[in-house]
Amino acid sequence: MHDLDRFPAEANASCAAEAYTLAGFVSRKRPRPRLAASEQYYLAALDALRRAAAPAHLACTPLAYLAELYLQADDPPRAQQTALR
């Protein structure tokens, strides 16, 4: 049994979401941004939190970064829609 197995699903989801969010940030901030990969990481973070029924406030960071990604991709309507979730 791994130590992480003893933590509640919310804690595991929070750690996974943090890792996905950081991977998305790094992908987006590269000298040659990988926006599609970054988007997938942010969406994976949100999915991990959703599947664990984690509190809504844990989604703030991936949602904010996802909105920034859409602004970077010159898609303000999608950024606004994401920011309002």
Residue pairs with C-beta under 8 A, 6 or more apart in sequence:
4 11
4 12
4 15
9 52
9 53
10 52
10 53
10 54
10 55
12 52
13 48
13 49
13 51
13 52
13 54
13 58
14 49
14 52
14 54
14 58
16 45
16 48
17 45
17 46
17 48
17 49
17 54
17 58
17 59
17 62
18 45
18 61
20 41
20 42
20 44
20 45
20 48
20 62
21 41
21 42
21 45
21 61
21 62
21 65
23 41
24 37
24 38
24 39
24 40
24 41
24 42
24 45
24 62
24 65
24 66
24 69
25 38
25 65
27 33
27 34
27 35
27 37
27 38
27 41
28 34
28 35
28 38
28 65
28 68
28 69
28 72
33 72
35 69
35 72
35 73
38 69
39 66
39 69
42 62
42 63
42 65
42 66
42 69
43 66
45 59
45 62
46 59
46 62
46 63
46 66
49 58
49 59
49 62
59 85
63 82
63 83
63 85
64 83
66 82
67 79
67 80
67 82
67 83
68 79
69 79
70 76
70 78
70 79
70 82
71 79
